[in-house]
Amino acid sequence: MTPYRTAAGYGEAEYEDKRSRFIGHIKPVTSENEAKAFIDEMRRTYADATHNVFAYVLRDGNILRWSDDGEPGGTSGQPTL
């Protein structure tokens, strides 16, 4: 198995650029259901956001998912990986 980096724990960061606010959250998960639950939690927390972009990789099962959530294709979710 090829080693890769993963989050050691929960983290968040915020960045502002050209009057746009970008808020990032990261959390280690062990299943796709856990990843989806975290994404749903963030969507509820930031329900007023214009876009809620996500990306995740699960080593077990080789699962790789992302969403641009209305941004131009390939500009948000995939680069997040």
Helices and strands as residue ranges (DSSP letters): E 11-17, E 20-26, H 32-45, E 54-58, E 63-67, H 77-80
